[in-house]
């Protein structure tokens, strides 16, 4: 419970920080269409595919509730470091009593600070602002200044739209997850002769994620995961190695405001009020030590169609219906249950 409160406070603090950065003119945020929520069930707590400055989600379902926060700390600074360190990511998450902490690095060629970003920027031909002419009234020149400002905003937004087209992102991540009790006296509450809280580390997670953004309205994402996990904290457990991965497709299907290209949210963040349809497939399979697999499950397949409702930058949520197929050593199980996920994100400042 204490960890849950800590993560919730961290998310609220992230929102507070984002409010300050949201006031910077033309900070050009992009809420990735596949990004941090591309693996909603199996790998949600360890997913770090986002390249936003701050991204978070809180998920509610019948059996699984989770809180998650990913931060790219170096994007807080005007002078960002070069190379992989620019996209250093920190992850903190909580799900069903399991606390997860992670670190990752990534490559993003949709960044304005990349070589590709420089090449596209150098091709932008912006008309310079003219001075007031002698026969022009102050009111007429003020009207010109207003129209020039709108023209400049559109040019900058077009630059960022061009950055997104046919761009790709790579993420290498490592996460470590802990059981709810990681210290204190060793106890045997069920009286079976085995210490219930002998182990503290639940799992080690290594991941490689890749995303391809066709444009601001469509994208795909795929990932590979290697997980070394304990079924419980009880004495005598052996670690089970898992291999798995995921694939996600997302496409904007409805724009909620046809005039979004004149809105402040679009100029500032490329945010489009819209509804997005997506589909995710996640897979995980134990490689050995099947008797120690968590909950007896040695294979898990999850198909999740979802709708993302992007009302405004501060009001976004997802409705998903995961269809799970679980395989134990003795039988196959299937389950179906919806979830609701609230999300928030804000990204780095641009040029």
RODREN-494835 format. One line per 10 residues: their letters; for each residue x, y, z of C-alpha. Coordinates in Angstrom, 3 decimals. Example, Ala and Ser with C-alpha at 12.3 -4.5 7.8 and 13.67 -1.06 7.14 Angstrom:
BEGIN
AS> 12.300,-4.500,7.800; 13.670,-1.060,7.140;
! end
This chain:
BEGIN
XXXXXXXXXX> 0.000,0.000,0.000; 2.859,2.344,0.837; 4.440,1.686,-2.583; 1.139,2.397,-4.333; 0.873,5.754,-2.572; 4.469,6.569,-3.496; 3.862,5.864,-7.182; 0.624,7.848,-7.193; 2.459,10.779,-5.597; 5.184,10.450,-8.233;
XXXXXXXXXX> 2.571,10.618,-10.987; 0.989,13.700,-9.432; 4.433,15.292,-9.137; 5.066,14.508,-12.814; 1.832,16.265,-13.723; 2.894,19.282,-11.641; 6.267,19.407,-13.432; 4.565,19.051,-16.806; 2.333,22.020,-16.050; 5.419,24.216,-15.814;
XXXXXXXXXX> 6.884,22.957,-19.083; 3.529,23.183,-20.842; 3.769,26.964,-20.595; 6.875,27.092,-22.826; 5.799,28.419,-26.260; 6.019,25.860,-29.045; 7.449,23.098,-26.917; 6.107,20.676,-29.518; 4.992,17.599,-27.636; 4.071,14.449,-29.460;
XXXXXXXXXX> 1.851,11.864,-27.794; 3.001,8.681,-29.499; 0.225,6.780,-31.190; 1.705,3.456,-30.067; 4.191,4.480,-27.357; 3.925,3.757,-23.642; 0.643,1.814,-23.716; 1.525,-0.546,-26.556; 1.626,-3.589,-24.219; -1.415,-3.214,-21.971;
XXXXXXXXXX> -1.565,-6.584,-20.170; 1.501,-8.825,-19.987; 4.255,-6.228,-20.249; 2.581,-2.967,-19.257; 4.645,-2.410,-16.104; 7.982,-2.904,-17.892; 7.176,-1.171,-21.198; 9.389,1.852,-21.892; 8.627,2.488,-25.560; 7.646,6.093,-24.882;
XXXXXXXXXX> 9.944,8.966,-25.876; 7.846,11.590,-24.106; 9.386,13.601,-21.286; 6.803,12.162,-18.897; 4.242,9.423,-19.492; 2.035,7.627,-17.028; -0.987,5.396,-16.885; -3.294,4.036,-14.216; -5.181,0.890,-15.194; -8.278,-0.599,-13.630;
XXXXXXXXXX> -9.714,-4.059,-14.287; -11.480,-6.792,-12.328; -8.308,-8.644,-11.292; -5.411,-6.346,-12.166; -4.820,-2.744,-11.117; -1.580,-0.985,-11.937; 0.133,2.400,-11.763; 3.058,3.333,-13.955; 5.369,6.295,-14.590; 8.178,6.709,-17.148;
XXXXXXXXXX> 10.426,9.797,-17.091; 13.202,10.897,-19.470; 15.062,13.264,-17.093; 17.522,14.770,-19.572; 14.652,16.155,-21.635; 14.043,18.622,-18.809; 17.084,20.605,-19.914; 17.482,23.067,-22.771; 21.005,21.767,-23.474; 20.344,18.072,-23.910;
XXXXXXXXXX> 23.301,15.639,-24.078; 24.094,13.869,-27.311; 23.795,10.182,-28.083; 21.923,7.492,-26.204; 22.123,9.344,-22.888; 19.620,11.924,-24.175; 16.923,9.263,-24.159; 17.785,7.717,-20.793; 14.517,6.479,-19.256; 13.492,5.722,-15.700;
XXXXXXXXXX> 10.493,3.490,-14.984; 8.533,2.920,-11.773; 5.404,0.767,-11.603; 3.161,-1.151,-9.213; 0.831,-4.061,-10.007; -0.854,-6.461,-7.612; 1.738,-5.909,-4.890; 4.734,-6.229,-7.260; 6.923,-3.100,-7.454; 8.995,-2.546,-10.593;
XXXXXXXXXX> 11.940,-0.219,-11.219; 13.650,0.096,-14.581; 16.164,1.939,-16.707; 16.366,2.157,-20.476; 18.028,3.913,-23.395; 16.763,4.529,-26.873; 17.168,5.891,-30.372; 14.540,8.187,-31.886; 15.032,9.614,-35.349; 11.836,11.671,-35.062;
XXXXXXXXXX> 13.659,13.883,-32.551; 14.444,17.445,-33.678; 17.881,16.923,-32.130; 18.730,13.978,-34.403; 20.725,14.245,-37.652; 17.523,13.529,-39.559; 15.882,16.373,-37.623; 18.679,18.730,-38.691; 18.345,17.674,-42.341; 14.591,18.279,-42.383;
XXXXXXXXXX> 14.976,21.576,-40.512; 17.543,22.841,-43.044; 15.009,22.325,-45.831; 12.421,24.554,-44.153; 12.120,27.874,-46.014; 10.518,30.423,-43.702; 9.688,33.896,-44.954; 11.266,36.544,-42.732; 9.091,38.971,-40.847; 9.016,42.354,-42.528;
XXXXXXXXXX> 9.188,45.758,-40.839; 6.324,48.218,-40.764; 6.129,50.349,-43.915; 5.758,54.136,-43.816; 2.258,54.154,-45.308; 1.007,51.346,-43.009; -1.053,52.135,-39.904; -0.270,50.595,-36.526; -3.515,48.602,-36.675; -2.683,47.211,-40.106;
XXXXXXXXXX> 0.790,46.187,-38.961; -0.613,44.533,-35.835; -2.937,42.520,-38.068; 0.047,41.530,-40.187; 2.004,40.484,-37.069; -0.899,38.296,-35.959; -1.142,36.590,-39.358; 2.637,36.147,-39.471; 2.588,34.520,-36.043; -0.081,32.082,-37.261;
XXXXXXXXXX> 1.992,31.368,-40.385; 5.075,30.696,-38.239; 3.133,28.349,-35.956; 1.900,26.400,-38.977; 5.400,26.122,-40.417; 6.784,24.784,-37.139; 3.902,22.311,-36.821; 4.503,21.141,-40.405; 8.166,20.610,-39.551; 7.246,18.337,-36.657;
XXXXXXXXXX> 4.675,16.497,-38.751; 7.403,15.829,-41.332; 9.685,14.566,-38.568; 7.099,11.957,-37.619; 6.538,10.602,-41.120; 8.298,7.276,-41.659; 10.266,7.574,-38.431; 11.387,4.799,-36.093; 12.250,4.403,-32.424; 14.271,1.742,-30.599;
XXXXXXXXXX> 14.291,1.074,-26.845; 16.585,-1.173,-24.798; 15.281,-1.699,-21.260; 16.095,-3.462,-18.010; 13.602,-3.771,-15.158; 13.777,-5.415,-11.755; 10.598,-6.327,-9.859; 10.217,-6.914,-6.125; 7.665,-8.788,-4.088; 5.472,-6.716,-1.765;
XXXXXXXXXX> 7.597,-7.718,1.243; 11.309,-7.135,0.570; 12.632,-7.034,4.109; 11.899,-7.718,7.765; 11.680,-10.934,9.758; 11.453,-14.274,7.951; 8.096,-15.916,8.663; 6.174,-19.105,7.911; 2.567,-17.984,8.260; 1.002,-21.051,6.625;
XXXXXXXXXX> 2.988,-23.497,8.760; 4.262,-25.637,5.890; 7.872,-25.519,7.043; 8.934,-23.075,4.308; 9.740,-19.396,4.799; 7.036,-17.364,3.050; 9.174,-14.272,2.403; 12.547,-15.909,1.677; 12.910,-14.157,-1.706; 12.710,-10.421,-2.373;
XXXXXXXXXX> 13.338,-10.113,-6.133; 10.395,-11.353,-8.179; 11.889,-10.975,-11.675; 14.557,-9.571,-13.981; 13.283,-8.249,-17.304; 15.292,-7.481,-20.455; 13.516,-5.945,-23.431; 14.016,-4.597,-26.934; 11.224,-2.502,-28.407; 10.845,-0.986,-31.877;
XXXXXXXXXX> 8.217,1.396,-33.209; 7.543,2.663,-36.712; 5.471,5.815,-37.134; 3.875,6.110,-40.547; 2.604,9.591,-39.635; 0.867,11.285,-36.718; -2.242,9.151,-37.277; -0.852,5.602,-37.659; 1.952,3.458,-36.319; 3.096,-0.014,-35.331;
XXXXXXXXXX> 5.220,-1.360,-32.504; 6.925,-4.677,-31.734; 8.981,-5.946,-28.836; 11.068,-8.858,-27.579; 11.211,-9.795,-23.877; 13.453,-12.073,-21.827; 12.145,-12.536,-18.283; 13.614,-14.487,-15.352; 10.839,-14.867,-12.758; 9.938,-16.500,-9.463;
XXXXXXXXXX> 6.432,-17.823,-8.923; 6.377,-16.631,-5.305; 8.626,-15.372,-2.509; 8.448,-18.724,-0.701; 11.547,-20.719,0.161; 12.481,-23.456,-2.330; 11.233,-21.677,-5.450; 13.327,-21.883,-8.623; 13.517,-19.195,-11.257; 11.640,-19.740,-14.494;
XXXXXXXXXX> 13.011,-18.217,-17.730; 10.392,-16.825,-20.124; 10.582,-15.656,-23.728; 7.941,-13.445,-25.227; 7.049,-10.470,-27.332; 4.287,-8.278,-28.622; 2.920,-6.516,-31.696; 0.696,-3.430,-31.750; -1.067,-1.511,-34.514; -2.871,1.785,-33.952;
XXXXXXXXXX> -4.782,4.099,-36.322; -6.714,7.299,-35.813; -10.293,6.652,-36.934; -12.109,9.835,-35.920; -11.089,13.464,-35.361; -13.238,15.114,-32.692; -12.494,18.698,-33.763; -12.178,19.414,-37.482; -10.515,22.763,-36.683; -7.744,21.218,-34.578;
XXXXXXXXXX> -4.995,22.641,-36.823; -5.815,26.124,-35.572; -5.833,25.151,-31.896; -3.145,26.013,-29.338; -2.845,22.365,-28.322; -1.921,21.405,-31.884; 0.625,24.187,-32.358; 2.163,23.484,-28.977; 2.053,19.694,-28.958; 0.701,18.317,-32.254;
XXXXXXXXXX> -2.165,17.054,-30.133; -5.226,15.991,-32.128; -8.504,15.428,-30.249; -9.460,12.056,-31.657; -10.433,8.422,-31.223; -7.816,5.805,-32.066; -8.452,2.151,-32.753; -5.704,-0.306,-31.939; -4.933,-3.957,-31.588; -2.220,-5.626,-29.487;
XXXXXXXXXX> -0.989,-9.209,-29.375; 1.213,-10.251,-26.430; 2.841,-13.649,-25.888; 4.905,-15.216,-23.114; 6.111,-18.814,-22.664; 8.145,-20.534,-19.953; 11.268,-22.297,-21.203; 11.928,-24.716,-18.289; 11.202,-25.337,-14.587; 7.497,-25.590,-15.440;
XXXXXXXXXX> 6.599,-26.789,-11.929; 7.622,-23.363,-10.602; 5.785,-21.238,-13.196; 3.765,-18.436,-11.664; 0.157,-19.507,-11.073; 1.013,-22.707,-12.948; 0.807,-20.863,-16.288; 3.501,-21.891,-18.769; 2.078,-20.122,-21.830; 0.048,-16.935,-22.171;
XXXXXXXXXX> -1.432,-15.315,-25.271; -3.396,-12.063,-25.054; -5.308,-10.347,-27.876; -6.436,-6.832,-26.955; -8.539,-4.621,-29.234; -8.794,-1.120,-27.767; -10.057,2.416,-28.295; -8.045,5.441,-27.181; -10.107,8.559,-26.443; -7.850,11.612,-26.685;
XXXXXXXXXX> -10.114,14.432,-25.513; -7.362,16.913,-24.653; -3.749,16.610,-23.420; -4.914,16.204,-19.809; -7.904,13.979,-20.457; -7.093,10.729,-22.237; -8.305,7.232,-21.529; -8.372,3.778,-23.092; -11.008,1.084,-23.167; -9.688,-2.380,-23.936;
XXXXXXXXXX> -11.043,-5.923,-23.973; -8.186,-8.404,-23.529; -8.905,-11.945,-24.662; -6.512,-14.262,-22.839; -5.565,-17.852,-23.525; -3.641,-19.463,-20.666; -1.964,-22.871,-20.837; -0.926,-24.863,-17.781; 0.667,-28.305,-17.761; -2.770,-29.913,-17.533;
XXXXXXXXXX> -5.277,-27.748,-19.387; -6.039,-24.590,-21.356; -8.016,-21.681,-19.944; -9.590,-18.654,-21.583; -10.697,-15.386,-20.034; -12.323,-12.184,-21.214; -12.514,-8.987,-19.204; -12.449,-5.269,-20.038; -10.129,-2.697,-18.527; -10.040,1.086,-18.291;
XXXXXXXXXX> -6.730,2.927,-18.478; -6.211,6.618,-17.755; -3.136,8.103,-19.378; -1.145,11.311,-19.259; 1.962,12.366,-21.176; 4.057,15.393,-22.027; 7.195,15.360,-24.142; 10.377,17.290,-24.732; 10.774,20.811,-25.976; 11.647,21.161,-29.613;
X> 13.675,23.636,-31.598;
! end
